[in-house]
Amino acid sequence: MPVSPRRARVRPKPPRGALVRYQDRIAEVLGEARGQRVMIRSIHADGVERKTAVKWVNLVPLEGQLF
């Protein structure tokens, strides 16, 4: 059976404690939220740490080097 293009792009959910990139921020995965979302902790441009629920497909795993 052929694999649809949409299924080929599906990435596994990031594990708890993983560092990921979300938009222009580096974030830590705190755990699963409702539906297709995970809770992340990140530091915003104003220097305040925030917890946010985001869709896990919008998270990009970090490569081998942080900076």
Secondary structure, DSSP 4 states (H G I P E B T S, - for coil): -PPPHHHHT--PPPPTT-EEEETTEEEEEEEE-STTEEEEEEE-TTS-EEEEEEEGGG-EE--S---
